[in-house]
Amino acid sequence: MASFDIKLIPKAQGKEIATYALKYAIGQVFELNLATKGYVEPTAANQKAWSLYERIGFVSKPRPTFLEPDETYLEITKALFRM
């Protein structure tokens, strides 16, 4: 399982940089068979992040018990990934 996170300074936001970078990273993880699924943990209030993750193919799922408690968990697999 791979954990993904992306942060951009305000000047870089809104230019599709996060979309490109995240898609590239996810694509490499799946292409190189480094993980069979990945996840992100956006804050519930960060609607821009949720929108990005959903466009790429992440879906909300029950949080695995081996992870520390958190308010959110979105997961992606190679089959769900929208390049």
Backbone as JSON, one array per atom type, in Angstrom:
{
  "sequence": "MASFDIKLIPKAQGKEIATYALKYAIGQVFELNLATKGYVEPTAANQKAWSLYERIGFVSKPRPTFLEPDETYLEITKALFRM",
  "N": [[0.84, -1.17, 0.0], [0.51, 2.2, -0.8], [1.08, 5.47, 0.4], [-0.13, 8.62, -0.38], [0.51, 12.12, -0.74], [0.21, 15.57, -1.28], [1.41, 18.84, -1.43], [1.21, 22.23, -2.2], [2.68, 25.43, -2.66], [0.89, 28.54, -2.34], [1.23, 30.13, -4.7], [1.66, 28.25, -6.69], [-0.66, 26.87, -6.86], [-3.79, 25.92, -8.44], [-3.0, 25.53, -11.07], [-2.96, 23.08, -12.23], [-0.77, 21.6, -11.5], [-0.62, 19.96, -9.23], [-2.39, 17.92, -9.97], [-1.07, 16.81, -12.2], [1.38, 15.99, -11.0], [0.54, 14.2, -8.98], [-0.86, 12.26, -10.47], [1.29, 11.3, -11.99], [2.96, 10.2, -9.99], [1.29, 8.21, -8.86], [0.83, 6.65, -11.15], [3.44, 5.69, -11.63], [3.87, 4.13, -9.32], [1.97, 2.08, -9.7], [2.7, 1.12, -12.26], [5.29, 0.17, -11.84], [4.75, -1.82, -10.12], [4.85, -1.37, -7.32], [3.02, -1.16, -5.34], [-0.3, -2.35, -4.6], [-2.46, -0.85, -4.06], [-3.34, 2.5, -3.1], [-3.51, 5.31, -0.82], [-5.07, 8.3, 0.5], [-5.43, 10.97, 2.89], [-7.27, 13.32, 3.18], [-8.27, 16.39, 4.78], [-11.57, 16.83, 6.0], [-12.68, 19.3, 5.38], [-11.28, 20.26, 3.17], [-12.17, 20.8, 0.27], [-11.18, 21.21, -2.33], [-9.02, 19.45, -2.49], [-10.4, 17.01, -2.15], [-11.95, 17.01, -4.47], [-9.94, 16.85, -6.45], [-8.79, 14.32, -5.79], [-11.01, 12.61, -6.2], [-11.47, 13.0, -8.95], [-9.23, 11.75, -9.99], [-9.67, 9.14, -9.26], [-9.85, 8.11, -6.68], [-11.67, 6.59, -3.99], [-13.95, 6.72, -1.24], [-13.49, 4.67, 1.52], [-13.88, 2.18, 4.14], [-11.71, 2.77, 6.86], [-8.64, 1.1, 7.18], [-7.8, -1.04, 9.92], [-5.17, -1.19, 10.75], [-4.03, 1.27, 10.4], [-3.42, 4.42, 12.0], [-6.01, 6.06, 13.86], [-8.05, 8.37, 12.07], [-9.85, 11.07, 10.49], [-10.59, 10.73, 7.81], [-10.38, 8.65, 4.84], [-9.34, 7.75, 1.76], [-9.17, 5.64, -1.03], [-7.28, 4.11, -3.71], [-7.0, 1.99, -6.54], [-5.27, 0.21, -9.14], [-7.18, -0.41, -11.07], [-9.12, 1.51, -10.6], [-7.84, 3.87, -11.11], [-7.62, 6.89, -12.86], [-5.99, 7.93, -15.43]],
  "CA": [[0.0, 0.0, 0.0], [1.26, 3.46, -0.89], [0.44, 6.66, 0.93], [0.15, 9.78, -1.22], [0.19, 13.43, -0.2], [0.81, 16.62, -2.1], [1.22, 20.19, -0.91], [1.77, 23.25, -3.08], [2.61, 26.8, -2.17], [-0.25, 29.22, -2.99], [1.56, 30.61, -6.06], [1.63, 27.12, -7.63], [-2.0, 26.26, -6.85], [-4.71, 26.29, -9.51], [-2.34, 25.44, -12.37], [-2.95, 21.66, -12.58], [0.51, 21.0, -11.11], [-0.91, 18.87, -8.29], [-2.99, 16.83, -10.75], [-0.01, 16.18, -12.98], [2.35, 15.34, -10.12], [-0.09, 13.06, -8.31], [-1.08, 11.22, -11.48], [2.58, 10.71, -12.32], [3.42, 9.37, -8.86], [0.42, 7.03, -8.8], [1.13, 5.84, -12.33], [4.72, 5.01, -11.42], [3.67, 3.1, -8.29], [1.27, 0.94, -10.29], [3.48, 0.59, -13.39], [6.45, -0.55, -11.32], [4.24, -2.81, -9.17], [5.36, -1.06, -5.99], [1.89, -1.33, -4.42], [-1.54, -2.71, -5.3], [-3.41, 0.22, -3.81], [-2.79, 3.67, -2.42], [-4.52, 6.05, -0.08], [-4.85, 9.67, 0.93], [-6.2, 11.32, 4.09], [-7.54, 14.76, 3.17], [-9.18, 16.88, 5.82], [-12.95, 16.89, 5.51], [-12.98, 20.65, 4.89], [-10.49, 20.6, 1.99], [-12.96, 20.37, -0.88], [-10.35, 21.19, -3.54], [-8.29, 18.17, -2.47], [-11.37, 15.93, -2.39], [-12.29, 17.06, -5.9], [-8.78, 16.31, -7.17], [-8.67, 12.89, -5.54], [-12.12, 11.91, -6.84], [-11.24, 13.04, -10.41], [-8.18, 10.77, -10.31], [-10.21, 7.8, -9.07], [-9.93, 7.7, -5.28], [-13.01, 6.4, -3.44], [-14.0, 6.62, 0.21], [-13.63, 3.29, 1.99], [-13.61, 2.08, 5.58], [-10.3, 2.91, 7.2], [-8.03, -0.14, 7.7], [-7.53, -0.98, 11.36], [-3.73, -1.08, 11.03], [-3.65, 2.68, 10.35], [-3.85, 5.2, 13.16], [-7.32, 6.7, 13.63], [-8.1, 9.66, 11.39], [-11.23, 11.33, 10.09], [-10.9, 10.37, 6.42], [-9.55, 7.65, 4.16], [-9.72, 7.52, 0.37], [-8.3, 4.59, -1.57], [-7.23, 3.95, -5.16], [-6.34, 0.8, -7.08], [-4.93, 0.38, -10.55], [-8.43, -0.47, -11.83], [-9.86, 2.76, -10.39], [-6.99, 5.01, -11.47], [-7.96, 7.58, -14.12], [-4.8, 8.63, -15.89]],
  "C": [[0.89, 1.24, 0.0], [0.43, 4.6, -0.31], [0.85, 7.86, 0.08], [-0.25, 11.06, -0.49], [0.86, 14.46, -1.09], [0.44, 17.98, -1.51], [1.9, 21.16, -1.88], [1.67, 24.61, -2.41], [1.48, 27.52, -2.94], [0.03, 29.66, -4.43], [1.45, 29.5, -7.1], [0.24, 26.48, -7.73], [-2.85, 26.76, -8.01], [-4.13, 26.2, -10.91], [-2.2, 23.99, -12.86], [-1.63, 20.95, -12.24], [0.27, 19.8, -10.19], [-1.5, 17.67, -9.03], [-1.92, 16.07, -11.51], [0.94, 15.38, -12.08], [1.77, 14.1, -9.45], [-0.35, 11.93, -9.28], [0.23, 10.53, -11.86], [3.04, 9.76, -11.22], [2.59, 8.09, -8.76], [0.7, 6.09, -9.96], [2.42, 5.06, -12.17], [4.6, 3.88, -10.39], [3.01, 1.86, -8.9], [2.07, 0.3, -11.44], [4.66, -0.25, -12.92], [6.07, -1.61, -10.28], [4.8, -2.61, -7.76], [4.28, -1.2, -4.91], [0.66, -1.71, -5.24], [-2.65, -1.7, -5.05], [-2.7, 1.35, -3.07], [-3.9, 4.38, -1.68], [-4.07, 7.47, 0.21], [-5.76, 9.94, 2.13], [-6.48, 12.82, 4.12], [-8.42, 15.16, 4.34], [-10.57, 17.03, 5.2], [-13.28, 18.24, 4.88], [-12.27, 21.02, 3.59], [-11.17, 20.07, 0.72], [-12.16, 20.34, -2.19], [-9.56, 19.89, -3.62], [-9.23, 17.01, -2.77], [-11.73, 15.87, -3.87], [-11.17, 16.47, -6.74], [-8.71, 14.8, -7.01], [-9.79, 12.1, -6.23], [-11.97, 11.9, -8.37], [-10.23, 11.99, -10.83], [-8.67, 9.34, -10.12], [-10.27, 7.3, -7.64], [-11.38, 7.57, -4.84], [-12.91, 6.28, -1.92], [-14.28, 5.17, 0.59], [-13.46, 3.28, 3.5], [-12.1, 2.1, 5.83], [-9.75, 1.58, 7.74], [-7.65, 0.02, 9.17], [-6.05, -0.84, 11.69], [-3.22, 0.35, 10.94], [-4.13, 3.37, 11.62], [-5.19, 5.85, 12.85], [-7.16, 8.08, 12.98], [-9.52, 9.84, 10.9], [-11.57, 10.87, 8.68], [-9.93, 9.32, 5.89], [-10.13, 7.46, 2.77], [-8.7, 6.57, -0.23], [-8.38, 4.55, -3.09], [-6.53, 2.64, -5.48], [-6.03, 1.07, -8.54], [-6.19, 0.41, -11.41], [-9.23, 0.83, -11.73], [-9.13, 3.98, -10.93], [-7.37, 5.57, -12.84], [-6.77, 8.44, -14.53], [-5.23, 9.8, -16.7]]
}
